[in-house]
């Protein structure tokens, strides 16, 4: 049974939507992680305002700690990508149906 026709626009739209979702999610997680890591135990009265500023696209929006990623962060990223790739390889070996579907979709 053949797969439905997929256009470049459909692929681009899916990739763009997924990228936007992950960008938004990572920004929200980083904003709240930065807020929770504050050395001050008292609640910040402007905490909600600073968290909501994440959704502001103005240049003055607060995006949390602007420090660059460290080598440890890069190692985590590579480790997670490797784990996903290894899990997919194991799943392809364990399930012939998954392997066939994966090959067809490529």
MOPAC internal coordinates of N, CA, C and O (Angstrom, degrees):
PM7 1SCF
backbone

  N    0.0000 0     0.00 0     0.00 0    0    0    0
  C    1.4515 1     0.00 0     0.00 0    1    0    0
  C    1.5224 1   108.51 1     0.00 0    2    1    0
  O    1.2310 1   120.51 1   -58.98 1    3    2    1
  N    1.3258 1   116.64 1   121.02 1    3    2    1
  C    1.4687 1   120.14 1  -176.18 1    5    3    2
  C    1.5212 1   111.78 1   -72.52 1    6    5    3
  O    1.2310 1   121.95 1   -26.38 1    7    6    5
  N    1.3150 1   113.87 1   153.62 1    7    6    5
  C    1.4582 1   120.50 1   176.42 1    9    7    6
  C    1.5201 1   109.30 1   -78.26 1   10    9    7
  O    1.2310 1   119.81 1   -27.05 1   11   10    9
  N    1.3215 1   117.96 1   152.95 1   11   10    9
  C    1.4675 1   119.65 1   177.23 1   13   11   10
  C    1.5271 1   110.59 1   -65.23 1   14   13   11
  O    1.2310 1   121.41 1   -25.47 1   15   14   13
  N    1.3123 1   114.91 1   154.53 1   15   14   13
  C    1.4640 1   121.10 1   179.12 1   17   15   14
  C    1.5317 1   110.02 1   -65.43 1   18   17   15
  O    1.2310 1   120.78 1   -47.15 1   19   18   17
  N    1.3255 1   116.10 1   132.85 1   19   18   17
  C    1.4585 1   121.49 1   179.34 1   21   19   18
  C    1.5198 1   107.90 1  -121.31 1   22   21   19
  O    1.2310 1   121.19 1   -53.27 1   23   22   21
  N    1.3211 1   115.33 1   126.73 1   23   22   21
  C    1.4556 1   119.92 1   179.24 1   25   23   22
  C    1.5327 1   110.07 1   -93.14 1   26   25   23
  O    1.2310 1   120.94 1   -14.87 1   27   26   25
  N    1.3059 1   115.81 1   165.13 1   27   26   25
  C    1.4643 1   120.44 1   176.99 1   29   27   26
  C    1.5200 1   110.69 1   -62.95 1   30   29   27
  O    1.2310 1   120.27 1   145.70 1   31   30   29
  N    1.3198 1   117.10 1   -34.30 1   31   30   29
  C    1.4624 1   120.91 1   179.04 1   33   31   30
  C    1.5269 1   110.66 1   -63.92 1   34   33   31
  O    1.2310 1   119.93 1   138.84 1   35   34   33
  N    1.3260 1   117.73 1   -41.16 1   35   34   33
  C    1.4660 1   120.69 1   178.52 1   37   35   34
  C    1.5210 1   110.77 1   -64.06 1   38   37   35
  O    1.2310 1   120.15 1   138.08 1   39   38   37
  N    1.3165 1   117.33 1   -41.92 1   39   38   37
  C    1.4612 1   121.42 1   178.81 1   41   39   38
  C    1.5232 1   109.90 1   -64.97 1   42   41   39
  O    1.2310 1   120.23 1   133.64 1   43   42   41
  N    1.3207 1   117.17 1   -46.36 1   43   42   41
  C    1.4596 1   120.89 1   179.33 1   45   43   42
  C    1.5237 1   111.22 1   -61.19 1   46   45   43
  O    1.2310 1   120.53 1   136.83 1   47   46   45
  N    1.3289 1   116.58 1   -43.17 1   47   46   45
  C    1.4641 1   120.73 1  -179.85 1   49   47   46
  C    1.5294 1   110.87 1   -62.11 1   50   49   47
  O    1.2310 1   120.25 1   136.82 1   51   50   49
  N    1.3223 1   117.12 1   -43.18 1   51   50   49
  C    1.4645 1   120.57 1   178.86 1   53   51   50
  C    1.5303 1   110.58 1   -64.67 1   54   53   51
  O    1.2310 1   120.02 1   136.35 1   55   54   53
  N    1.3161 1   117.56 1   -43.65 1   55   54   53
  C    1.4725 1   120.97 1   179.30 1   57   55   54
  C    1.5213 1   111.02 1   -65.07 1   58   57   55
  O    1.2310 1   119.97 1   136.94 1   59   58   57
  N    1.3160 1   117.67 1   -43.06 1   59   58   57
  C    1.4538 1   121.28 1  -179.50 1   61   59   58
  C    1.5333 1   110.50 1   -64.59 1   62   61   59
  O    1.2310 1   120.36 1   136.02 1   63   62   61
  N    1.3224 1   116.91 1   -43.98 1   63   62   61
  C    1.4596 1   120.52 1   179.45 1   65   63   62
  C    1.5158 1   112.27 1   -62.63 1   66   65   63
  O    1.2310 1   120.66 1   137.10 1   67   66   65
  N    1.3187 1   116.34 1   -42.90 1   67   66   65
  C    1.4593 1   120.82 1   178.86 1   69   67   66
  C    1.5264 1   110.70 1   -65.53 1   70   69   67
  O    1.2310 1   120.42 1   136.91 1   71   70   69
  N    1.3189 1   116.79 1   -43.09 1   71   70   69
  C    1.4700 1   120.40 1   178.69 1   73   71   70
  C    1.5216 1   111.14 1   -62.78 1   74   73   71
  O    1.2310 1   120.40 1   137.54 1   75   74   73
  N    1.3259 1   116.84 1   -42.46 1   75   74   73
  C    1.4652 1   120.09 1   179.39 1   77   75   74
  C    1.5280 1   110.79 1   -64.16 1   78   77   75
  O    1.2310 1   120.55 1   139.26 1   79   78   77
  N    1.3247 1   116.56 1   -40.74 1   79   78   77
  C    1.4614 1   120.48 1   178.73 1   81   79   78
  C    1.5277 1   110.90 1   -61.24 1   82   81   79
  O    1.2310 1   120.20 1   132.43 1   83   82   81
  N    1.3260 1   117.23 1   -47.57 1   83   82   81
  C    1.4556 1   120.40 1  -179.07 1   85   83   82
  C    1.5281 1   112.04 1   -68.19 1   86   85   83
  O    1.2310 1   119.82 1   144.33 1   87   86   85
  N    1.3127 1   117.95 1   -35.67 1   87   86   85
  C    1.4577 1   120.94 1   177.29 1   89   87   86
  C    1.5308 1   110.37 1   -64.33 1   90   89   87
  O    1.2310 1   120.67 1   134.51 1   91   90   89
  N    1.3154 1   116.32 1   -45.49 1   91   90   89
  C    1.4563 1   120.59 1   178.82 1   93   91   90
  C    1.5283 1   110.73 1   -64.44 1   94   93   91
  O    1.2310 1   120.30 1   134.25 1   95   94   93
  N    1.3227 1   117.04 1   -45.75 1   95   94   93
  C    1.4623 1   121.04 1  -179.68 1   97   95   94
  C    1.5228 1   111.28 1   -62.26 1   98   97   95
  O    1.2310 1   120.10 1   136.34 1   99   98   97
  N    1.3237 1   117.41 1   -43.66 1   99   98   97
  C    1.4687 1   119.45 1  -179.47 1  101   99   98
  C    1.5258 1   111.07 1   -66.66 1  102  101   99
  O    1.2310 1   120.13 1   144.61 1  103  102  101
  N    1.3292 1   117.36 1   -35.39 1  103  102  101
  C    1.4594 1   119.69 1   176.95 1  105  103  102
  C    1.5162 1   112.05 1   -65.48 1  106  105  103
  O    1.2310 1   120.67 1   137.97 1  107  106  105
  N    1.3221 1   116.31 1   -42.03 1  107  106  105
  C    1.4683 1   120.48 1   178.47 1  109  107  106
  C    1.5213 1   110.19 1   -64.41 1  110  109  107
  O    1.2310 1   120.05 1   133.44 1  111  110  109
  N    1.3172 1   117.51 1   -46.56 1  111  110  109
  C    1.4666 1   120.96 1  -179.95 1  113  111  110
  C    1.5231 1   110.28 1   -61.57 1  114  113  111
  O    1.2310 1   119.86 1   135.29 1  115  114  113
  N    1.3092 1   117.87 1   -44.71 1  115  114  113
  C    1.4718 1   120.36 1  -179.02 1  117  115  114
  C    1.5252 1   110.91 1   -65.55 1  118  117  115
  O    1.2310 1   120.31 1   139.50 1  119  118  117
  N    1.3340 1   117.01 1   -40.50 1  119  118  117
  C    1.4644 1   120.47 1   179.99 1  121  119  118
  C    1.5265 1   110.34 1   -61.40 1  122  121  119
  O    1.2310 1   120.07 1   132.49 1  123  122  121
  N    1.3200 1   117.47 1   -47.51 1  123  122  121
  C    1.4533 1   120.14 1  -178.40 1  125  123  122
  C    1.5243 1   111.77 1   -72.25 1  126  125  123
  O    1.2310 1   120.01 1   146.11 1  127  126  125
  N    1.3248 1   117.58 1   -33.89 1  127  126  125
  C    1.4664 1   119.77 1   176.73 1  129  127  126
  C    1.5210 1   110.29 1   -65.29 1  130  129  127
  O    1.2310 1   120.31 1   139.57 1  131  130  129
  N    1.3147 1   117.02 1   -40.43 1  131  130  129
  C    1.4608 1   120.67 1   177.66 1  133  131  130
  C    1.5218 1   110.49 1   -64.55 1  134  133  131
  O    1.2310 1   120.81 1   138.72 1  135  134  133
  N    1.3289 1   116.06 1   -41.28 1  135  134  133
  C    1.4682 1   119.81 1   179.57 1  137  135  134
  C    1.5254 1   111.11 1   -66.31 1  138  137  135
  O    1.2310 1   119.87 1   141.73 1  139  138  137
  N    1.3153 1   117.85 1   -38.27 1  139  138  137
  C    1.4623 1   121.19 1  -178.94 1  141  139  138
  C    1.5241 1   112.16 1   -74.44 1  142  141  139
  O    1.2310 1   120.03 1   157.66 1  143  142  141
  N    1.3147 1   117.54 1   -22.34 1  143  142  141
  C    1.4568 1   121.13 1  -179.19 1  145  143  142
  C    1.5242 1   112.05 1   -88.17 1  146  145  143
  O    1.2310 1   120.24 1  -171.96 1  147  146  145
  N    1.3058 1   117.14 1     8.04 1  147  146  145
  C    1.4569 1   121.79 1  -178.71 1  149  147  146
  C    1.5269 1   109.98 1   -60.76 1  150  149  147
  O    1.2310 1   119.53 1   -42.67 1  151  150  149
  N    1.3460 1   118.50 1   137.33 1  151  150  149
  C    1.4640 1   120.73 1   179.63 1  153  151  150
  C    1.5284 1   113.16 1   -73.13 1  154  153  151
  O    1.2310 1   120.34 1   170.52 1  155  154  153
  N    1.3232 1   116.95 1    -9.48 1  155  154  153
  C    1.4623 1   121.10 1  -178.44 1  157  155  154
  C    1.5319 1   109.79 1   -91.56 1  158  157  155
  O    1.2310 1   119.64 1   -58.53 1  159  158  157
  N    1.3441 1   118.30 1   121.47 1  159  158  157
  C    1.4559 1   119.88 1  -178.51 1  161  159  158
  C    1.5234 1   113.71 1   -74.10 1  162  161  159
  O    1.2310 1   119.95 1   160.76 1  163  162  161
  N    1.3377 1   117.70 1   -19.24 1  163  162  161
  C    1.4612 1   120.02 1  -178.92 1  165  163  162
  C    1.5268 1   110.01 1   -76.60 1  166  165  163
  O    1.2310 1   120.36 1   -38.93 1  167  166  165
  N    1.3256 1   116.92 1   141.07 1  167  166  165
  C    1.4608 1   118.46 1   178.57 1  169  167  166
  C    1.5258 1   110.99 1   -63.99 1  170  169  167
  O    1.2310 1   121.20 1   -38.13 1  171  170  169
  N    1.2832 1   115.31 1   141.87 1  171  170  169
  C    1.4610 1   121.97 1   179.90 1  173  171  170
  C    1.5291 1   108.74 1   -84.58 1  174  173  171
  O    1.2310 1   119.62 1   -60.31 1  175  174  173
  N    1.3523 1   118.34 1   119.69 1  175  174  173
  C    1.4658 1   118.67 1  -179.17 1  177  175  174
  C    1.5203 1   112.88 1   -64.35 1  178  177  175
  O    1.2310 1   120.43 1   157.16 1  179  178  177
  N    1.3225 1   116.78 1   -22.84 1  179  178  177
  C    1.4638 1   120.25 1   178.24 1  181  179  178
  C    1.5225 1   111.79 1   -97.06 1  182  181  179
  O    1.2310 1   120.34 1  -167.85 1  183  182  181
  N    1.3315 1   116.95 1    12.15 1  183  182  181
  C    1.4628 1   120.67 1  -176.99 1  185  183  182
  C    1.5112 1   112.97 1   -59.44 1  186  185  183
  O    1.2310 1   120.63 1   135.77 1  187  186  185
  N    1.3335 1   116.40 1   -44.23 1  187  186  185
  C    1.4602 1   119.55 1   179.90 1  189  187  186
  C    1.5215 1   110.34 1   -65.58 1  190  189  187
  O    1.2310 1   120.82 1   138.92 1  191  190  189
  N    1.3211 1   116.04 1   -41.08 1  191  190  189
  C    1.4662 1   119.57 1   179.76 1  193  191  190
  C    1.5250 1   110.79 1   -63.38 1  194  193  191
  O    1.2310 1   120.35 1   139.27 1  195  194  193
  N    1.3420 1   116.95 1   -40.73 1  195  194  193
  C    1.4669 1   118.53 1  -179.88 1  197  195  194
  C    1.5236 1   110.89 1   -71.53 1  198  197  195
  O    1.2310 1   120.12 1   146.25 1  199  198  197
  N    1.3425 1   117.38 1   -33.75 1  199  198  197
  C    1.4688 1   119.79 1   177.01 1  201  199  198
  C    1.5244 1   110.05 1   -67.54 1  202  201  199
  O    1.2310 1   120.38 1   140.12 1  203  202  201
  N    1.3300 1   116.88 1   -39.88 1  203  202  201
  C    1.4623 1   119.71 1  -179.92 1  205  203  202
  C    1.5217 1   111.88 1   -73.37 1  206  205  203
  O    1.2310 1   120.16 1   160.30 1  207  206  205
  N    1.3389 1   117.30 1   -19.70 1  207  206  205
  C    1.4629 1   119.42 1   178.53 1  209  207  206
  C    1.5252 1   110.85 1   -66.01 1  210  209  207
  O    1.2310 1   120.74 1   163.58 1  211  210  209
  N    1.3177 1   116.19 1   -16.42 1  211  210  209
  C    1.4607 1   120.42 1   176.33 1  213  211  210
  C    1.5232 1   110.52 1   -57.88 1  214  213  211
  O    1.2310 1   120.69 1   146.96 1  215  214  213
  N    1.3379 1   116.29 1   -33.04 1  215  214  213
  C    1.4504 1   120.49 1  -176.81 1  217  215  214
  C    1.5151 1   112.65 1   -87.73 1  218  217  215
  O    1.2310 1   120.58 1  -178.60 1  219  218  217
  N    1.3340 1   116.50 1     1.40 1  219  218  217
  C    1.4500 1   121.06 1   176.69 1  221  219  218
  C    1.5177 1   108.04 1   -89.36 1  222  221  219
  O    1.2310 1   120.88 1   -46.27 1  223  222  221
  N    1.3190 1   115.92 1   133.73 1  223  222  221
  C    1.4560 1   119.16 1  -178.85 1  225  223  222
  C    1.5211 1   112.03 1   -99.31 1  226  225  223
  O    1.2310 1   120.64 1  -161.82 1  227  226  225
  N    1.3240 1   116.38 1    18.18 1  227  226  225
  C    1.4563 1   119.50 1   177.30 1  229  227  226
  C    1.5285 1   109.68 1   -78.57 1  230  229  227
  O    1.2310 1   119.70 1   -24.45 1  231  230  229
  N    1.3317 1   118.18 1   155.55 1  231  230  229
  C    1.4646 1   120.76 1  -179.73 1  233  231  230
  C    1.5212 1   113.47 1   -62.37 1  234  233  231
  O    1.2310 1   119.97 1   159.46 1  235  234  233
  N    1.3304 1   117.65 1   -20.54 1  235  234  233
  C    1.4585 1   119.86 1  -177.58 1  237  235  234
  C    1.5272 1   112.58 1   -88.81 1  238  237  235
  O    1.2310 1   120.15 1  -175.52 1  239  238  237
  N    1.3353 1   117.32 1     4.48 1  239  238  237
  C    1.4651 1   119.93 1  -178.18 1  241  239  238
  C    1.5185 1   110.20 1   -63.79 1  242  241  239
  O    1.2310 1   120.66 1   -39.47 1  243  242  241
  N    1.3104 1   116.35 1   140.53 1  243  242  241
  C    1.4594 1   121.32 1   179.61 1  245  243  242
  C    1.5214 1   109.43 1   -87.57 1  246  245  243
  O    1.2310 1   120.68 1   -58.84 1  247  246  245
  N    1.3151 1   116.30 1   121.16 1  247  246  245
  C    1.4714 1   120.74 1  -179.43 1  249  247  246
  C    1.5156 1   110.71 1  -109.03 1  250  249  247
  O    1.2310 1   119.20 1  -158.60 1  251  250  249
  N    1.2884 1   119.14 1    21.40 1  251  250  249
  C    1.4588 1   120.77 1   177.91 1  253  251  250
  C    1.5135 1   111.43 1    82.33 1  254  253  251
  O    1.2310 1   120.65 1    26.96 1  255  254  253
  N    1.3025 1   116.37 1  -153.04 1  255  254  253
  C    1.4540 1   123.05 1  -177.30 1  257  255  254
  C    1.5243 1   109.99 1   -72.48 1  258  257  255
  O    1.2310 1   119.83 1   -62.51 1  259  258  257
  N    1.3331 1   117.94 1   117.49 1  259  258  257
  C    1.4596 1   119.90 1  -177.63 1  261  259  258
  C    1.5300 1   114.12 1   -85.33 1  262  261  259
  O    1.2310 1   120.04 1  -165.64 1  263  262  261
  N    1.3286 1   117.53 1    14.36 1  263  262  261
  C    1.4639 1   119.37 1  -177.03 1  265  263  262
  C    1.5254 1   110.32 1   -65.52 1  266  265  263
  O    1.2310 1   120.39 1   -32.21 1  267  266  265
  N    1.3319 1   116.87 1   147.79 1  267  266  265
  C    1.4650 1   119.80 1  -179.34 1  269  267  266
  C    1.5271 1   111.09 1   -70.72 1  270  269  267
  O    1.2310 1   121.38 1   -17.39 1  271  270  269
  N    1.3082 1   114.96 1   162.61 1  271  270  269
  C    1.4529 1   120.11 1   178.35 1  273  271  270
  C    1.5258 1   109.63 1   -70.13 1  274  273  271
  O    1.2310 1   120.84 1   -32.56 1  275  274  273
  N    1.3079 1   116.00 1   147.44 1  275  274  273
  C    1.4603 1   120.50 1  -179.01 1  277  275  274
  C    1.5238 1   110.40 1   -95.36 1  278  277  275
  O    1.2310 1   120.88 1    -5.62 1  279  278  277
  N    1.3159 1   115.93 1   174.38 1  279  278  277
  C    1.4615 1   121.55 1   176.69 1  281  279  278
  C    1.5289 1   109.87 1   -62.35 1  282  281  279
  O    1.2310 1   120.44 1   143.11 1  283  282  281
  N    1.3281 1   116.77 1   -36.89 1  283  282  281
  C    1.4672 1   121.04 1   177.85 1  285  283  282
  C    1.5285 1   110.30 1   -62.21 1  286  285  283
  O    1.2310 1   120.33 1   138.42 1  287  286  285
  N    1.3392 1   116.97 1   -41.58 1  287  286  285
  C    1.4661 1   120.24 1   177.36 1  289  287  286
  C    1.5291 1   110.33 1   -60.69 1  290  289  287
  O    1.2310 1   120.64 1   135.40 1  291  290  289
  N    1.3134 1   116.38 1   -44.60 1  291  290  289
  C    1.4656 1   120.70 1   178.06 1  293  291  290
  C    1.5153 1   112.13 1   -61.67 1  294  293  291
  O    1.2310 1   120.69 1   140.89 1  295  294  293
  N    1.3461 1   116.28 1   -39.11 1  295  294  293
  C    1.4620 1   119.95 1   178.12 1  297  295  294
  C    1.5278 1   110.95 1   -63.98 1  298  297  295
  O    1.2310 1   120.45 1   139.75 1  299  298  297
  N    1.3303 1   116.74 1   -40.25 1  299  298  297
  C    1.4683 1   120.61 1   177.13 1  301  299  298
  C    1.5303 1   110.79 1   -62.04 1  302  301  299
  O    1.2310 1   120.56 1   135.72 1  303  302  301
  N    1.3221 1   116.53 1   -44.28 1  303  302  301
  C    1.4615 1   120.83 1  -179.82 1  305  303  302
  C    1.5272 1   110.23 1   -60.99 1  306  305  303
  O    1.2310 1   120.67 1   131.10 1  307  306  305
  N    1.3282 1   116.33 1   -48.90 1  307  306  305
  C    1.4664 1   120.11 1   179.99 1  309  307  306
  C    1.5253 1   111.34 1   -64.53 1  310  309  307
  O    1.2310 1   120.20 1   141.07 1  311  310  309
  N    1.3316 1   117.23 1   -38.93 1  311  310  309
  C    1.4619 1   120.54 1   178.51 1  313  311  310
  C    1.5250 1   111.96 1   -63.69 1  314  313  311
  O    1.2310 1   120.59 1   137.11 1  315  314  313
  N    1.3123 1   116.48 1   -42.89 1  315  314  313
  C    1.4753 1   120.27 1   178.66 1  317  315  314
  C    1.5278 1   110.92 1   -65.82 1  318  317  315
  O    1.2310 1   120.32 1   137.01 1  319  318  317
  N    1.3231 1   116.99 1   -42.99 1  319  318  317
  C    1.4624 1   120.20 1   178.28 1  321  319  318
  C    1.5256 1   110.32 1   -62.66 1  322  321  319
  O    1.2310 1   120.30 1   139.07 1  323  322  321
  N    1.3251 1   117.04 1   -40.93 1  323  322  321
  C    1.4624 1   120.71 1   177.56 1  325  323  322
  C    1.5192 1   111.99 1   -65.09 1  326  325  323
  O    1.2310 1   120.22 1   141.00 1  327  326  325
  N    1.3316 1   117.19 1   -39.00 1  327  326  325
  C    1.4682 1   120.56 1   179.15 1  329  327  326
  C    1.5260 1   111.04 1   -65.46 1  330  329  327
  O    1.2310 1   120.29 1   139.15 1  331  330  329
  N    1.3325 1   117.05 1   -40.85 1  331  330  329
  C    1.4677 1   120.38 1   178.19 1  333  331  330
  C    1.5267 1   110.22 1   -65.07 1  334  333  331
  O    1.2310 1   120.64 1   137.27 1  335  334  333
  N    1.3254 1   116.38 1   -42.73 1  335  334  333
  C    1.4650 1   120.37 1   179.48 1  337  335  334
  C    1.5317 1   110.92 1   -63.94 1  338  337  335
  O    1.2310 1   120.46 1   136.88 1  339  338  337
  N    1.3269 1   116.73 1   -43.12 1  339  338  337
  C    1.4698 1   120.38 1   178.66 1  341  339  338
  C    1.5237 1   111.11 1   -64.77 1  342  341  339
  O    1.2310 1   120.19 1   138.44 1  343  342  341
  N    1.3327 1   117.24 1   -41.56 1  343  342  341
  C    1.4675 1   120.44 1   179.02 1  345  343  342
  C    1.5252 1   110.66 1   -63.91 1  346  345  343
  O    1.2310 1   120.52 1   140.96 1  347  346  345
  N    1.3008 1   116.61 1   -39.04 1  347  346  345
  C    1.4704 1   119.78 1   178.24 1  349  347  346
  C    1.5237 1   110.60 1   -65.68 1  350  349  347
  O    1.2310 1   120.47 1   138.93 1  351  350  349
  N    1.3259 1   116.71 1   -41.07 1  351  350  349
  C    1.4662 1   119.89 1   177.27 1  353  351  350
  C    1.5228 1   112.24 1   -62.52 1  354  353  351
  O    1.2310 1   120.66 1   138.42 1  355  354  353
  N    1.3236 1   116.34 1   -41.58 1  355  354  353
  C    1.4666 1   119.89 1   177.57 1  357  355  354
  C    1.5279 1   111.11 1   -64.78 1  358  357  355
  O    1.2310 1   120.48 1   139.57 1  359  358  357
  N    1.3154 1   116.69 1   -40.43 1  359  358  357
  C    1.4553 1   120.73 1   178.97 1  361  359  358
  C    1.5260 1   110.93 1   -65.35 1  362  361  359
  O    1.2310 1   120.47 1   142.21 1  363  362  361
  N    1.3135 1   116.72 1   -37.79 1  363  362  361
  C    1.4793 1   119.80 1   177.33 1  365  363  362
  C    1.5227 1   111.04 1   -64.04 1  366  365  363
  O    1.2310 1   120.43 1   142.73 1  367  366  365
  N    1.3333 1   116.79 1   -37.27 1  367  366  365
  C    1.4726 1   119.58 1   178.12 1  369  367  366
  C    1.5208 1   112.18 1   -71.92 1  370  369  367
  O    1.2310 1   120.53 1   143.13 1  371  370  369
  N    1.3233 1   116.59 1   -36.87 1  371  370  369
  C    1.4641 1   120.89 1  -175.68 1  373  371  370
  C    1.5256 1   112.74 1   -78.80 1  374  373  371
  O    1.2310 1   120.02 1   152.47 1  375  374  373
  N    1.3215 1   117.56 1   -27.53 1  375  374  373
  C    1.4620 1   120.85 1  -175.58 1  377  375  374
  C    1.5237 1   110.92 1  -125.48 1  378  377  375
  O    1.2310 1   120.31 1   -76.19 1  379  378  377
  N    1.3257 1   117.01 1   103.81 1  379  378  377
  C    1.4670 1   119.13 1   177.41 1  381  379  378
  C    1.5308 1   112.65 1   -60.13 1  382  381  379
  O    1.2310 1   120.54 1   147.08 1  383  382  381
  N    1.3347 1   116.58 1   -32.92 1  383  382  381
  C    1.4697 1   119.36 1   178.86 1  385  383  382
  C    1.5321 1   110.46 1   -64.68 1  386  385  383
  O    1.2310 1   120.25 1   138.74 1  387  386  385
  N    1.3328 1   117.13 1   -41.26 1  387  386  385
  C    1.4593 1   120.74 1   178.09 1  389  387  386
  C    1.5232 1   110.18 1   -65.53 1  390  389  387
  O    1.2310 1   120.28 1   138.10 1  391  390  389
  N    1.3281 1   117.08 1   -41.90 1  391  390  389
  C    1.4573 1   121.17 1  -179.85 1  393  391  390
  C    1.5322 1   110.38 1   -61.99 1  394  393  391
  O    1.2310 1   120.37 1   137.28 1  395  394  393
  N    1.3303 1   116.89 1   -42.72 1  395  394  393
  C    1.4695 1   120.86 1   179.18 1  397  395  394
  C    1.5121 1   110.47 1   -64.93 1  398  397  395
  O    1.2310 1   120.40 1   133.88 1  399  398  397
  N    1.3353 1   116.83 1   -46.12 1  399  398  397
  C    1.4597 1   120.62 1  -179.84 1  401  399  398
  C    1.5275 1   110.64 1   -64.11 1  402  401  399
  O    1.2310 1   120.20 1   141.57 1  403  402  401
  N    1.3107 1   117.23 1   -38.43 1  403  402  401
  C    1.4544 1   121.01 1   179.70 1  405  403  402
  C    1.5350 1   110.83 1   -64.59 1  406  405  403
  O    1.2310 1   120.98 1   136.81 1  407  406  405
  N    1.3131 1   115.74 1   -43.19 1  407  406  405
  C    1.4757 1   120.12 1   178.78 1  409  407  406
  C    1.5257 1   110.97 1   -65.34 1  410  409  407
  O    1.2310 1   120.68 1   139.08 1  411  410  409
  N    1.3355 1   116.31 1   -40.92 1  411  410  409
  C    1.4723 1   119.79 1   179.85 1  413  411  410
  C    1.5298 1   110.95 1   -63.49 1  414  413  411
  O    1.2310 1   120.41 1   141.51 1  415  414  413
  N    1.3191 1   116.82 1   -38.49 1  415  414  413
  C    1.4630 1   119.72 1  -176.92 1  417  415  414
  C    1.5219 1   112.09 1   -75.04 1  418  417  415
  O    1.2310 1   120.40 1   158.46 1  419  418  417
  N    1.3397 1   116.83 1   -21.54 1  419  418  417
  C    1.4601 1   119.06 1   177.90 1  421  419  418
  C    1.5057 1   109.16 1   -76.59 1  422  421  419
  O    1.2310 1   120.10 1   180.00 1  423  422  421

